[in-house]
Amino acid sequence: MTKIVLLLIAFCHLHLAFAYDSQSRNEFAWNFFKTIVTYKPNENLIVSPTSVQTCLAMTYMGSAQQTAAELRRVLALERFASLEAVAADFGEFIQSAVKSPESKLQMANRIYVDRQLQLVPTYNQLISSYFRSTAEAVDFTRNTQVADSINKWVETETQGKIKNLIDPSVLTADTALVLTNAIYFKANWRYPFDPAYTVPREFSLNSVDKVRARMMYRTDVPLRHSEVSELDLVAVELPYEGTELRMLILMPNRLDGGVARLEQQLSAATVQRLRGSLKENTVDLVLPTFKIEFDLSLVETLKKLGLNLLFTNAELPNMVTGARGPLYVSEVKHKAFISVDEKGSEASGATYSQILERSGRFFQPSIIVNRPFVFAILDDSAVYFTGHVLKL
């Protein structure tokens, strides 16, 4: 059998109503997230559901029969009448997602195909026209050279933040295709923090253990927030400058196991209701700086979601011609990175308690993110990044 490797790369650096179908993106995002967190339950995590879904949708474009049915179901694409409708939807989404000049949201797709194979013309037309994917013919027997080429492309598309995504050993003479998707986001907070007020403060890991972490502080911030009794949490949205994207923070009140319990309750409908309940109010905000890099094979996660044939007896007849045998997916690799700070600079300054004493805001509502929380970078159309912070 001839194998396909899928690579998904995401980078997010935070200084910090559309015609296309948002329901499928949000449904897949939260189903994927609640599944992947079970594989790394005690680690900080960052993933890009948008990147994963886009790369798998490119695979769906070349699938047939039961493999196509599995992909359609797992990717939440069953409401679309045809393959072309799915491609057109992704095309509109990719074009619209990168429209803001003030924030930098970029998506890029590339296919590396064995030089002895040819992409099926209809497949090539779909992925180039709608997914804006370019194709490059390579010799996978020269695995070190090809891996270096892929890694350089990834590094370029993520502004140098993600390196060495693929190991040469993954590429063999049986490799037919490598599909890659990269997503990159960089934006300033709409209400930036002053680095002078960032100081070490207490962050509770659980009901017993605490650490000192760098905490940012800002007064008089107009933010949408709410205490959500149904989920026993505090929710707040932090907007970015020049874009509709926001960081949604969900902080369970329960310290021990609160994040894990919350994650299994999340769904597209739940998050939509929760966001609808948020009300704008002026608050004082304390938020930790954090940085997460996450690297994981998604094969087991996708199998748990219901993608089984893709990795064994896949029906992918509409991707390439000239293969020595049936195609199957041997690996789906995802690497993501996030950095959250005041404005990208190191700083130190007055303590938080001193600031509060000087401010005199005894009745000002405060949101203090000082325990484990879930976060998502999203708008009404998609969840671009999501993850959780369990330790600092």
C-alpha positions in Angstrom: 0.0 0.0 0.0 1.1 3.6 -0.7 0.9 6.1 2.1 -0.1 9.7 2.6 1.2 11.9 5.4 -0.9 14.9 6.7 0.9 17.7 8.4 -0.9 20.5 10.3 0.8 23.5 11.6 -0.5 26.3 13.7 1.1 29.4 15.2 -0.6 32.1 17.2 1.2 35.0 18.7 -1.0 37.3 20.8 0.3 40.7 22.1 -2.2 40.8 23.6 -22.0 37.2 9.5 -20.8 35.2 6.5 -22.2 33.3 3.6 -20.2 30.2 4.3 -21.3 27.5 6.8 -20.0 28.2 10.3 -21.9 25.3 11.9 -19.7 22.6 10.5 -16.6 24.4 11.6 -17.8 24.9 15.1 -19.2 21.4 15.5 -16.0 19.8 14.4 -13.9 22.2 16.5 -15.5 21.3 19.8 -15.9 17.6 19.1 -12.2 17.5 18.1 -11.1 19.5 21.2 -13.0 17.4 23.8 -11.4 14.3 22.2 -7.8 15.4 22.0 -7.7 16.7 25.6 -8.1 13.2 26.9 -4.7 12.2 25.4 -2.8 14.9 27.3 -5.0 15.5 30.3 -2.2 17.0 32.6 -0.4 19.2 30.1 -0.9 22.7 28.7 -2.4 22.4 25.2 -2.9 24.4 22.1 -4.5 23.1 18.8 -6.0 24.6 15.7 -9.3 22.9 14.8 -9.5 25.0 11.7 -6.1 23.7 10.5 -7.0 20.1 11.2 -10.4 20.3 9.5 -9.0 22.1 6.4 -6.3 19.5 5.8 -8.7 16.6 6.3 -11.1 18.4 3.9 -8.4 18.4 1.3 -8.2 14.6 1.8 -12.0 14.3 1.5 -11.8 15.9 -1.9 -10.1 12.8 -3.2 -12.0 10.2 -1.2 -14.9 7.9 -2.2 -17.5 5.4 -0.8 -17.2 4.6 2.9 -14.0 6.6 3.5 -15.8 9.7 2.1 -18.8 8.9 4.4 -16.5 8.7 7.5 -14.8 12.0 6.6 -18.1 13.7 5.9 -19.5 12.6 9.3 -16.4 13.4 11.4 -15.8 16.7 9.7 -19.5 17.7 10.1 -20.0 18.1 6.3 -23.2 16.1 5.9 -25.4 19.1 5.3 -23.5 19.8 2.0 -25.1 18.4 -1.1 -21.9 17.7 -3.1 -18.1 17.7 -3.0 -18.1 20.9 -5.0 -20.3 22.6 -2.4 -17.8 21.6 0.4 -14.9 23.0 -1.7 -16.8 26.2 -2.4 -17.6 26.7 1.2 -13.9 26.3 2.3 -12.9 28.6 -0.5 -15.2 31.4 0.8 -14.1 30.8 4.3 -10.4 30.9 3.5 -10.8 34.1 1.5 -12.9 35.8 4.2 -10.8 34.6 7.2 -7.7 36.6 6.1 -9.4 39.9 5.2 -8.3 42.1 8.2 -5.2 44.3 7.4 -4.6 45.1 11.1 -4.5 41.5 12.4 -2.4 38.9 10.7 -4.4 35.7 10.1 -2.9 33.6 7.3 -3.7 30.1 6.0 -1.6 28.2 3.5 -1.9 24.8 2.0 0.7 22.8 0.1 0.8 19.3 -1.3 4.1 17.4 -1.9 3.5 14.6 -4.4 5.8 11.8 -5.5 7.4 12.8 -8.8 6.3 9.6 -10.5 2.6 10.3 -9.7 0.2 12.7 -11.2 -2.6 14.5 -9.3 -6.0 13.7 -10.8 -7.0 16.9 -12.7 -10.4 17.3 -11.0 -8.7 17.0 -7.6 -5.9 19.4 -8.5 -8.5 21.9 -9.7 -10.5 21.7 -6.5 -7.6 22.1 -4.1 -5.9 24.8 -6.1 -9.0 26.9 -6.9 -10.8 26.6 -3.5 -8.1 25.6 -1.0 -5.5 27.8 -2.6 -3.1 24.9 -2.4 0.1 24.6 -4.4 1.6 21.3 -5.4 5.3 20.4 -5.6 6.7 17.2 -7.2 9.4 15.6 -5.0 11.5 12.4 -4.7 10.5 10.9 -1.4 13.5 8.4 -1.6 15.6 11.5 -0.9 13.8 11.9 2.5 16.3 14.2 4.2 16.1 16.7 1.3 12.3 16.6 1.1 11.9 16.9 4.9 14.2 19.9 4.9 12.1 21.5 2.1 8.8 20.9 4.0 10.2 22.2 7.2 11.5 25.3 5.6 8.1 26.0 4.0 6.5 25.5 7.4 9.0 27.8 9.1 8.4 30.5 6.6 4.6 30.3 6.8 4.6 30.5 10.6 7.1 33.4 10.7 9.9 31.2 12.0 7.9 30.0 15.1 7.5 26.3 14.1 10.5 24.4 13.1 11.4 20.8 12.3 7.8 19.6 12.0 8.6 16.4 10.1 11.4 13.9 10.7 13.0 12.4 7.5 12.2 8.9 8.8 8.5 9.5 8.2 9.2 9.8 4.5 9.8 6.5 2.6 9.7 5.1 -0.9 6.0 4.2 -0.2 5.1 7.9 0.4 2.8 9.2 -2.3 1.7 12.5 -0.9 2.3 14.9 2.0 -0.5 17.4 2.6 0.3 20.4 4.7 -1.8 23.2 6.2 -0.3 26.1 8.1 -2.2 28.8 10.0 -0.7 31.9 11.6 -2.3 34.6 13.7 -0.8 37.7 15.2 -2.8 40.7 16.6 -2.6 43.3 19.3 -5.1 43.5 22.1 -7.7 46.1 21.6 -7.0 47.1 25.2 -3.3 46.4 25.8 -1.7 45.8 29.1 1.0 48.1 30.5 4.1 46.0 31.1 5.0 48.1 34.1 2.1 46.5 36.0 3.1 42.9 35.2 4.3 41.2 38.4 4.6 37.7 39.9 1.3 36.7 41.5 -0.2 33.5 42.8 -1.7 31.0 40.4 -3.5 27.9 41.9 -2.7 24.6 40.1 -5.3 22.8 42.3 -6.8 23.1 45.7 -3.4 22.4 47.3 -0.6 23.6 45.0 0.2 27.1 44.0 2.9 28.8 42.0 4.1 32.3 41.3 3.4 33.4 37.7 3.8 36.6 35.7 0.4 38.3 35.8 -0.7 41.2 33.6 -3.0 43.9 35.0 -5.4 46.4 33.4 -8.1 48.7 35.0 -11.3 50.0 33.4 -11.5 47.5 30.6 -14.9 47.2 28.8 -15.3 43.5 28.3 -18.1 41.0 27.7 -18.2 38.6 30.6 -20.5 36.5 32.8 -20.7 34.1 35.7 -22.3 31.0 34.0 -24.0 29.0 36.8 -25.0 26.2 34.4 -21.3 25.4 33.8 -20.0 26.7 37.1 -17.5 29.1 35.6 -16.5 32.6 34.8 -16.4 33.6 31.1 -14.8 36.6 29.5 -14.0 37.7 26.0 -10.9 39.8 25.2 -11.1 41.5 21.8 -8.2 42.1 19.4 -7.5 45.3 17.5 -8.9 45.5 13.9 -10.6 42.1 13.8 -13.7 40.3 14.9 -11.5 37.6 16.5 -11.6 37.4 20.3 -10.0 35.3 23.0 -12.7 33.5 25.0 -11.6 32.5 28.4 -13.6 29.9 30.4 -12.4 29.6 34.0 -14.1 26.9 36.1 -14.8 27.7 39.7 -13.9 24.2 40.7 -10.1 23.8 41.1 -9.7 20.0 41.2 -10.8 18.5 37.9 -12.8 21.6 36.9 -11.2 22.0 33.4 -11.6 18.3 32.5 -15.2 18.3 33.6 -15.9 21.5 31.6 -14.2 20.3 28.4 -16.5 17.3 28.2 -19.5 19.6 28.4 -18.4 21.8 25.5 -20.2 21.7 22.2 -21.0 24.2 19.4 -24.4 24.8 20.9 -23.2 25.2 24.4 -20.5 27.7 23.5 -23.0 29.6 21.3 -25.4 29.9 24.3 -22.6 30.9 26.6 -21.3 33.6 24.3 -24.9 34.9 23.9 -25.1 35.3 27.7 -22.1 37.6 28.0 -22.8 41.2 28.9 -20.4 44.2 28.5 -19.2 45.8 31.7 -16.2 47.8 32.8 -13.9 45.6 34.9 -10.3 45.3 36.3 -8.6 42.3 34.7 -5.7 40.1 35.8 -4.4 37.6 33.3 -1.2 35.5 33.2 1.3 35.6 30.4 1.8 32.2 28.9 3.5 30.3 26.1 2.6 26.8 24.9 4.0 24.6 22.2 2.2 21.4 21.4 3.2 18.6 19.1 1.2 15.4 18.7 0.2 12.7 16.3 -3.5 12.9 15.7 -4.1 9.3 14.4 -5.5 7.9 17.6 -7.6 11.1 18.2 -9.1 10.9 14.8 -9.8 7.1 15.1 -11.7 7.8 18.3 -13.7 10.4 16.4 -14.7 7.8 13.9 -12.0 7.9 11.1 -10.9 4.3 10.8 -10.8 3.4 7.2 -8.5 6.4 6.4 -5.6 4.7 8.2 -6.2 1.1 7.0 -8.3 0.4 3.9 -8.8 3.9 2.6 -10.7 4.6 -0.6 -8.8 7.6 -2.1 -9.0 6.9 -5.8 -9.5 10.5 -6.8 -6.2 12.0 -5.6 -3.4 10.6 -7.8 -2.8 8.3 -10.8 0.2 5.9 -11.1 0.3 4.7 -7.5 1.7 1.2 -7.0 -1.2 0.3 -4.8 -4.2 1.7 -2.8 -3.5 4.9 -0.8 -3.9 5.2 3.0 -3.0 7.8 5.5 0.0 6.8 7.7 0.3 9.9 9.8 -1.5 13.1 10.8 0.9 15.4 12.6 -0.2 18.6 14.3 2.1 21.2 15.9 0.8 24.5 17.3 2.3 27.4 19.3 0.8 30.3 21.2 2.3 33.2 23.0 0.2 35.6 25.1 1.7 38.7 26.6 1.2 42.5 27.1 2.6 43.5 23.8 5.4 41.1 23.2 7.9 42.6 25.7 9.3 41.6 29.1 8.5 43.8 32.0 8.4 44.2 35.7 6.8 46.8 38.0 4.6 47.6 41.0 2.8 44.9 42.8 -0.9 44.2 42.1 -1.9 44.9 45.7 -0.3 48.3 45.6 -2.1 49.1 42.4 -5.4 48.2 43.8 -4.8 50.3 46.9 -3.9 53.3 44.8 -6.9 52.9 42.5 -9.6 53.2 45.1 -11.9 51.0 43.0 -13.5 49.2 45.9 -16.7 48.4 44.0 -15.2 47.8 40.6 -15.8 44.2 39.3 -12.6 42.2 38.9 -11.8 39.2 36.8 -8.7 37.5 38.1 -7.6 34.6 36.0 -5.5 32.8 38.6 -6.5 29.1 38.2 -6.6 26.6 35.3 -8.7 27.7 32.3 -9.8 26.9 28.8 -9.3 29.4 26.0 -10.3 29.8 22.4 -9.4 32.2 19.6 -12.6 32.5 17.6 -15.2 34.6 15.9 -18.8 33.8 14.9 -17.5 31.7 12.0 -14.9 29.4 13.3 -12.6 28.3 16.2 -9.1 29.0 15.0 -7.2 28.0 18.1 -8.3 26.4 21.4 -6.5 24.9 24.3 -6.1 25.0 28.1 -3.7 26.3 30.6 -3.2 24.0 33.6 0.1 25.1 34.9 2.5 28.0 34.7 
